[in-house]
């Protein structure tokens, strides 16, 4: 299994760097999404998007 992975992604330096960059970008997006959801969940009702809706109704 490792041999196939090595031949596909790690035998060529340009492909290896591309895989590293793509993985870093995907990881960054996933972490951003997760932390944003956690922040919004823990601060529900205190954020501007929630307060703005209440102010429009009054």
C-alpha positions in Angstrom: 0.0 0.0 0.0 2.8 2.4 0.9 4.5 1.6 -2.4 1.5 2.7 -4.4 1.2 5.9 -2.4 4.9 6.6 -2.8 4.8 6.0 -6.6 1.7 8.2 -7.0 2.5 11.2 -4.7 6.1 11.2 -3.5 8.3 10.0 -6.4 8.0 13.4 -8.1 9.0 16.5 -6.1 6.5 18.8 -7.8 3.6 16.4 -7.1 4.8 16.0 -3.5 4.8 19.8 -2.9 1.4 20.1 -4.6 0.0 17.4 -2.3 1.5 19.2 0.8 0.1 22.6 -0.3 -3.3 21.1 -1.1 -3.4 19.3 2.2 -2.5 22.5 4.1 -5.2 24.5 2.3 -7.8 21.9 2.9 -6.8 21.6 6.6 -6.9 25.4 7.0 -10.4 25.5 5.5 -11.6 22.7 7.8 -10.1 24.3 10.9 -11.6 27.7 10.0 -15.0 26.1 9.5 -14.9 24.2 12.8 -13.7 27.1 14.9 -16.3 29.4 13.3 -19.1 27.0 14.1 -17.8 26.6 17.7 -17.6 30.4 18.2 -21.0 31.0 16.8 -22.5 28.2 18.9 -20.9 29.4 22.1 -21.9 33.1 21.4 -25.4 32.5 20.1 -27.6 35.6 20.7 -24.6 37.9 21.3 -23.4 38.2 17.7 -24.3 41.1 15.4 -26.3 38.9 13.0 -28.5 37.8 15.9 -28.9 41.2 17.5 -29.6 42.8 14.1 -32.6 40.5 13.6 -34.0 41.5 17.0 -33.5 45.2 16.3 -35.3 45.0 13.0 -38.3 43.4 14.7 -38.7 46.2 17.3 
